[in-house]
Amino acid sequence: MPEPATLKLCAPAGKNPQRPLFIYLPGMDGSGELFGLQSASLKSYFDIRCLVIPGDDMSSWESLAHQIVQLIRQEAGTAPVYLCGESFGACLALRTVALAPALASHLILINSASSFHRFPWLQWVAQLTPWVAPPLYQNSTWTSLPVLANLSRIGEVNRQALVRAMGAVTQSSTAWRLGLLSQFRLEPLRLHRVTASTLLVASLGDRLLPSLEEAQRLATLLPNPRIYPLPHSGHVSLLEDGVNLGAIMGAVGFLPKEPMAAEPLVEEVRPAPVAS
């Protein structure tokens, strides 16, 4: 088995140690850099950290989850922990709370990729990726964008940031992470033991995975679930104009009572229906 790489937590908005700890686990890019757009609306409420997974990392689910639990315990002390995972990172968050069920007070899962194994064409992509010629693999970053994202809702700066983040992951590591998603199963995780209140954010315009259907499935396995649908968003929703995670969390009562300073949220979002 490949040697696990060293994960780390970065603080994109500086440290705010008097506030609850907010941990973001990124998608397949593993960089955490794409969370910058959302940090602005959360930084007065939280001490934000983004997980950074090296671009050549080929760790197992077990190794990743153990490292994350250790990193969070080192950072949190006695502070409440809000654990947020997006796509691949949502699967990683589920593995993390399965390993340490009382670690987080709140769990936020955005377009969880936990349904990946149920789709044969995605299994085929995972199996083919290691064998694609490097020039074709590099070109696939651009050709996959319309499936990954609703590009009409993402500005040029964020679009370029997405391409850079995707390109920073090696072909072998991409194949490895796709293989991890192919292996991912919810059933062994015993999620009924998790104590965190859970927010499931799901894009209705997701062309990659059935995110709303998966959110509804997860809601049957996790305690205290709430589903927040994004009516027009694609799979990579947090880069879209008008999608504000801080406002979403506020709409469902997931923000701490008092912000550090009287800062308004950067953007307003029109509350969508919330389902239990």
VMD Tcl script that draws the C-alpha trace (Angstrom):
set ca {
  {0.00 0.00 0.00}
  {1.36 3.51 -0.78}
  {2.86 5.41 2.13}
  {0.42 8.00 3.51}
  {1.37 11.60 2.84}
  {1.27 14.29 5.48}
  {-2.00 16.19 5.60}
  {-2.22 19.69 7.05}
  {-4.78 22.31 7.98}
  {-4.43 25.85 6.63}
  {-6.17 28.99 7.93}
  {-7.43 30.89 4.82}
  {-8.88 33.80 6.82}
  {-6.33 33.92 9.65}
  {-6.84 32.39 13.08}
  {-9.77 33.30 15.31}
  {-9.18 31.10 18.38}
  {-12.08 32.45 20.45}
  {-14.62 31.04 18.00}
  {-15.82 27.49 17.21}
  {-13.54 25.55 14.85}
  {-14.81 25.13 11.27}
  {-13.02 22.42 9.30}
  {-13.51 22.23 5.51}
  {-12.65 18.97 3.74}
  {-12.26 19.65 0.00}
  {-13.33 17.74 -3.09}
  {-11.09 15.74 -5.41}
  {-8.62 18.61 -5.82}
  {-7.68 18.29 -2.14}
  {-6.26 21.81 -2.01}
  {-8.74 23.68 0.16}
  {-7.95 26.76 -1.92}
  {-11.39 26.85 -3.53}
  {-13.06 27.57 -0.17}
  {-11.78 31.16 -0.14}
  {-15.01 32.53 -1.61}
  {-16.99 31.14 1.32}
  {-14.53 32.12 4.06}
  {-15.60 35.78 3.93}
  {-19.11 35.06 5.20}
  {-17.92 32.65 7.89}
  {-14.77 34.20 9.34}
  {-16.54 36.35 11.96}
  {-18.33 33.25 13.30}
  {-15.59 30.61 13.12}
  {-11.94 29.77 13.38}
  {-11.67 28.34 9.85}
  {-9.32 25.60 8.71}
  {-9.13 23.93 5.30}
  {-7.64 20.48 4.90}
  {-4.80 20.27 2.38}
  {-4.18 16.86 0.81}
  {-0.94 16.74 -1.23}
  {-1.53 16.48 -4.97}
  {0.35 13.17 -5.14}
  {-1.30 11.64 -2.06}
  {-2.48 8.04 -2.31}
  {-3.62 7.33 1.25}
  {-6.40 4.91 2.15}
  {-9.72 6.06 3.61}
  {-8.58 4.71 6.98}
  {-5.30 6.62 6.91}
  {-6.97 9.86 5.80}
  {-9.64 9.63 8.50}
  {-7.13 8.86 11.27}
  {-4.93 11.79 10.26}
  {-7.92 14.15 10.15}
  {-9.16 13.11 13.59}
  {-5.68 13.72 14.99}
  {-5.36 17.13 13.29}
  {-8.78 18.28 14.50}
  {-8.12 17.21 18.09}
  {-4.83 19.09 18.04}
  {-6.51 22.28 16.75}
  {-9.82 22.21 18.61}
  {-8.96 21.88 22.27}
  {-12.33 22.37 23.96}
  {-13.90 24.39 21.11}
  {-16.97 23.03 19.29}
  {-16.14 21.54 15.88}
  {-18.15 22.17 12.73}
  {-17.04 19.61 10.14}
  {-17.86 20.42 6.51}
  {-17.13 18.18 3.53}
  {-17.84 18.72 -0.16}
  {-18.19 15.85 -2.69}
  {-15.12 13.63 -2.08}
  {-14.64 15.60 1.12}
  {-18.17 14.70 2.24}
  {-17.21 11.03 2.03}
  {-14.08 11.83 4.00}
  {-16.18 13.67 6.61}
  {-18.43 10.61 6.92}
  {-15.41 8.35 7.41}
  {-14.08 10.79 10.01}
  {-17.24 10.94 12.14}
  {-17.62 7.17 11.79}
  {-14.17 6.86 13.38}
  {-14.89 9.51 16.05}
  {-18.70 9.82 16.40}
  {-18.59 12.60 19.02}
  {-15.84 14.66 17.35}
  {-18.10 17.28 15.72}
  {-21.04 19.20 17.12}
  {-22.26 19.98 13.58}
  {-21.78 18.12 10.30}
  {-22.28 19.85 6.92}
  {-22.22 17.69 3.78}
  {-22.36 19.33 0.35}
  {-23.20 17.21 -2.72}
  {-21.85 14.05 -1.14}
  {-20.13 11.70 -3.60}
  {-21.17 8.67 -1.52}
  {-23.38 7.41 -4.38}
  {-20.44 7.18 -6.82}
  {-20.21 3.37 -6.72}
  {-23.80 2.95 -7.89}
  {-23.10 4.30 -11.40}
  {-21.34 1.98 -13.88}
  {-20.12 4.80 -16.13}
  {-18.28 6.39 -13.20}
  {-16.74 3.00 -12.36}
  {-15.56 2.86 -15.96}
  {-13.99 6.33 -15.69}
  {-12.21 5.29 -12.49}
  {-10.79 2.16 -14.14}
  {-9.74 3.96 -17.33}
  {-8.04 7.00 -15.74}
  {-4.65 5.33 -15.00}
  {-4.33 4.24 -18.63}
  {-5.23 7.48 -20.41}
  {-2.34 9.12 -22.26}
  {-1.12 12.15 -20.27}
  {-2.05 14.74 -22.94}
  {-5.60 13.36 -23.07}
  {-5.81 13.34 -19.29}
  {-4.72 16.99 -19.13}
  {-7.31 17.92 -21.75}
  {-10.01 16.12 -19.76}
  {-9.79 18.83 -17.09}
  {-11.45 21.23 -19.54}
  {-13.85 18.76 -21.12}
  {-15.20 17.63 -17.73}
  {-16.05 21.16 -16.55}
  {-19.62 21.28 -17.97}
  {-20.42 18.07 -16.06}
  {-18.81 19.21 -12.82}
  {-20.13 22.74 -12.72}
  {-22.90 25.04 -13.92}
  {-20.45 27.35 -15.68}
  {-23.09 30.02 -16.29}
  {-23.13 30.62 -12.52}
  {-19.36 30.71 -11.98}
  {-17.30 33.80 -12.75}
  {-14.13 33.66 -14.79}
  {-11.79 34.05 -11.79}
  {-13.37 31.12 -9.94}
  {-13.49 29.08 -13.13}
  {-9.76 29.48 -13.62}
  {-9.16 28.66 -9.95}
  {-11.13 25.43 -10.39}
  {-9.05 24.44 -13.43}
  {-5.79 25.17 -11.57}
  {-6.88 23.14 -8.54}
  {-7.90 20.19 -10.69}
  {-4.63 20.36 -12.63}
  {-2.55 20.26 -9.44}
  {-3.58 16.65 -8.71}
  {-1.41 14.06 -10.44}
  {-3.01 11.56 -12.81}
  {-2.07 8.65 -10.55}
  {-3.53 10.37 -7.50}
  {-6.74 11.22 -9.38}
  {-7.07 7.56 -10.34}
  {-6.45 6.55 -6.72}
  {-9.13 8.92 -5.37}
  {-11.63 7.75 -7.97}
  {-10.83 4.22 -6.82}
  {-11.54 5.25 -3.23}
  {-14.94 6.59 -4.28}
  {-15.62 3.32 -6.11}
  {-14.95 1.46 -2.84}
  {-16.90 3.82 -0.58}
  {-19.93 2.32 1.17}
  {-22.17 3.86 3.82}
  {-23.41 0.63 5.38}
  {-20.27 -0.32 7.42}
  {-19.97 3.16 8.95}
  {-22.76 2.78 11.56}
  {-23.69 6.43 11.21}
  {-26.46 6.12 13.81}
  {-23.67 6.58 16.40}
  {-22.87 10.09 15.15}
  {-24.00 12.80 17.60}
  {-23.67 15.87 15.35}
  {-26.61 17.81 13.98}
  {-26.39 17.43 10.21}
  {-26.99 19.81 7.30}
  {-27.19 18.22 3.85}
  {-26.79 20.73 1.01}
  {-27.84 19.31 -2.35}
  {-27.70 20.78 -5.87}
  {-30.77 20.06 -7.96}
  {-28.86 20.86 -11.18}
  {-26.03 18.40 -10.43}
  {-25.08 16.66 -13.72}
  {-22.51 14.38 -12.10}
  {-24.40 12.74 -9.24}
  {-27.99 12.66 -7.91}
  {-27.17 14.89 -4.97}
  {-30.70 15.45 -3.69}
  {-31.51 11.74 -3.79}
  {-28.29 10.99 -1.90}
  {-29.04 13.70 0.67}
  {-32.41 12.07 1.28}
  {-30.70 8.71 1.71}
  {-28.16 10.16 4.15}
  {-30.98 11.80 6.10}
  {-32.30 8.33 6.95}
  {-28.91 7.33 8.41}
  {-27.83 10.43 10.35}
  {-29.39 12.04 13.44}
  {-31.05 15.46 13.35}
  {-30.76 15.91 9.55}
  {-31.83 18.94 7.56}
  {-31.78 19.14 3.78}
  {-31.16 22.45 2.00}
  {-31.68 22.22 -1.79}
  {-29.90 24.54 -4.23}
  {-32.41 24.79 -7.11}
  {-30.09 25.87 -9.95}
  {-26.63 24.78 -8.83}
  {-24.23 22.23 -10.29}
  {-21.98 19.79 -8.46}
  {-19.30 22.38 -7.69}
  {-21.76 24.73 -6.03}
  {-19.60 26.68 -3.56}
  {-17.84 28.53 -6.42}
  {-21.11 29.84 -7.83}
  {-22.21 33.45 -7.64}
  {-25.01 33.78 -5.11}
  {-24.28 30.58 -3.18}
  {-23.31 31.65 0.32}
  {-22.69 28.91 2.85}
  {-22.81 31.33 5.78}
  {-26.27 32.51 4.75}
  {-27.42 28.91 4.25}
  {-26.20 27.95 7.69}
  {-27.91 30.99 9.16}
  {-31.19 30.07 7.47}
  {-31.25 26.67 9.21}
  {-29.91 27.84 12.57}
  {-26.42 26.40 12.17}
  {-24.47 29.58 12.95}
  {-23.20 30.33 16.47}
  {-25.37 32.83 18.35}
  {-22.90 35.71 18.39}
  {-20.47 36.66 15.58}
  {-17.07 38.03 16.57}
  {-17.97 41.41 15.12}
  {-21.14 42.90 13.68}
  {-20.22 41.98 10.10}
  {-23.05 41.35 7.66}
  {-22.83 38.29 5.45}
  {-21.14 39.10 2.15}
  {-24.10 37.96 0.10}
  {-27.72 37.24 0.74}
  {-29.33 34.08 -0.52}
  {-33.04 33.55 -0.84}
  {-33.88 30.78 1.63}
  {-34.83 27.53 -0.08}
  {-37.29 25.09 1.48}
  {-35.78 23.07 4.31}
  {-36.79 19.46 4.63}
  {-36.18 17.11 7.52}
}
mol new
graphics top color blue
foreach p $ca { graphics top sphere $p radius 0.5 }
foreach p [lrange $ca 0 end-1] q [lrange $ca 1 end] { graphics top cylinder $p $q radius 0.2 }
display resetview
